[in-house]
């Protein structure tokens, strides 16, 4: 009986052991001063990738992998300006409606075939075909004019649009070119589960869903070869486990939550082998107000509520100084930012005075302001368990209570929260945006962009703002756009359709065996070019490449 | 006996459909929408309503609830659990991938807990009321009350971070694929230690308390006194007379724990990055991935119903006095 049980157990263990064998890695001669090719980096993946199909990219983690396997027409450099990708140069037609791309003549797919203009056209067609389900990037190309888009020769393509849009050039970052001869037939949505052919410097060795993804450097890569031989992504969904893993050297990098950062980043014994990096990316937190709600439709009311947020205290006490206050829709790192717009000052007494002047008085003496026998009461929805919004909303609630405003906090699960936000079924909320490199806020504040088309779920509609947003949406000249967006920044800060709160810096822990890790202005450590493709590990520090003990 | 089995199977099928309808309705009543997974929460991005509609259409989400249930049932009858909305893979494939992992982890934990817990229960029954038994009972109660996430983090800190004895997370080492078969099994077992211990310590208490209670009930009965009076050795009394008669409640407990083998344990899987069913369940509920939630429910329901059927049959084996079916009981 026991033997049988042991046999079954063994069988179960063995069933889970079937995998393809990998050849062992050989060590190379060390020279510590210069970048050395070879070695394995182990990166943390916070959540499993949802797809390896570069047209269907959905999550940040899909981007992390796709970055190694595929390449877009245009890349971003370290200042987040557009840089050559598969296209070595490009021209924009005088009317701004057509782009001519000249593909790099060296560019080849991993199956050895050259990248042709026809492959670019094929990729574009896949992006705009609703059946592809490319929810995230199809919208960037819905003004594509297929009739005027034409292949000039094998290496040249003219991509035409029905309208000239300022951010369009930057959206070619989403066109990760895939080969027509491989993906034209069969089910496109699952095609990349079977076979991956891309132009990127790495190839997929294996993907074990729910556990890991291993990539290996291509010897036949057409461009500048990266240093690292292998990239191993380990799925670690739990932050505490990931932090322990980076401490033990099991993984080489992880994002660090603010609370772990506050406790651990100063410890000298960790600083010996870990590098702590902190930087701002293109994201900010804000409180969206539902402007269709009669209670919140008056900007004076919104400004008064905003005065009750003690941002200084939030930054100091909740984030220990690792965040900064926001004044409007652009972050200080963006060229659209208007440095002359002040952050709304914390002043609850002034807020109370403003509300009193608008007729909100505590007439029945119950401690809450009221008007026409209705108390000043609203609901703020937040995502349950979200460390950023929980304490923040409680602080805000306490401040509002002091001036007689009753704010209820409702915690929802992420999916329900999103449904209510996009359905404009809320009064106030705590949200966070991750912005694109191009600062165009068209989808957020233009009156035509209410869901399901865009993200104007607050119902903001202001002719003056619309005019500025449209001008910025179409103006190709950078200096003119700067002037337009600075005006818009001032206007939105005054109107407070959102109350912008803070920008929390992103914190990272990196093993010091990684060399040449740089951050971009706004995107952090990854995805711009060369970024993670320029990392290297000295030969004597390649702990992940050590041979297993031979027995 | 056969009529009994057939009747039980018939009820099992009815129960199964009841469960499927309830879960189907519940998961659709809960606010939320599976396609929201695809909506970028960027800030400058655009949503493509046409592409979203294509996803809805492909999964029949644009049809009335009854039609959706019919589609799902139609698939089920051909043993097709459908395609995950967010993973774009067949649900059966997803479950098949994680089921052996859950089975391995929970099976070992369960065996371990039973193998240690039941003898301890017998021992406590014999020594009921003495100081050593009381001390053991208090210890088990304490163990049972410790939150498992806390124990998991403690074990990790001690055995992986402070003393590098056991792996921190995951199901295998980096060099796993270069190892020989024997070394692979050792590698897998070392990865199993911490999660198994985390799962087993609480179950241990359940098994110990449960078997003690069952045996204590039996020991108080007259036939045990008779056996003792006859001069049967204490070990023999415990084993041949008391334990056999205490088997019935233990079988019930086992029947109730077997579904647990596959339903998984979210917290342990999450902390130790064990790629099991529990995490899949939680994630698919959070993403409102209806086909995956329903597929997991089907598998869990089938196993639960089979386990309870097996437990009923085992009653008859364990105690010949129990007759199943419409037998003429005298």
Interface residues (C-beta under 8 A of the other chain):
Chain A: X5 X9 X10 X12 X13 X14 X15 X16 X17 X19 X20 X21 X22 X24 X40 X42 X50 X51 X56 X58 X130 X131 X132 X133 X134 X135 X136 X138 X139 X140 X142 X167 X189 X190 X193 X209 X210 X211 X232 X234 X235 X236 X237 X238 X240 X241 X244 X245 X247 X248 X250 X283 X413 X414 X415 X416 X418 X419 X420 X422 X433 X434 X435 X436 X438 X439 X440 X441 X442 X443 X444 X451 X452 X453 X454 X455 X544 X546 X547 X548 X551
Chain B: X30 X31 X32 X33 X35 X36 X37 X38 X39 X40 X41 X42 X43 X44 X45 X46 X47 X48 X49 X50 X51 X52 X53 X54 X55 X58 X86 X87 X88 X89 X94 X97 X98 X100 X101 X103 X104 X107 X108 X111 X153 X156 X157 X160 X161 X164 X168 X169 X170 X171 X172 X173 X174 X175 X176 X177 X178 X179 X180 X181 X183 X184 X185 X188 X189 X270 X271 X272 X273 X275 X279 X280 X286 X287 X288
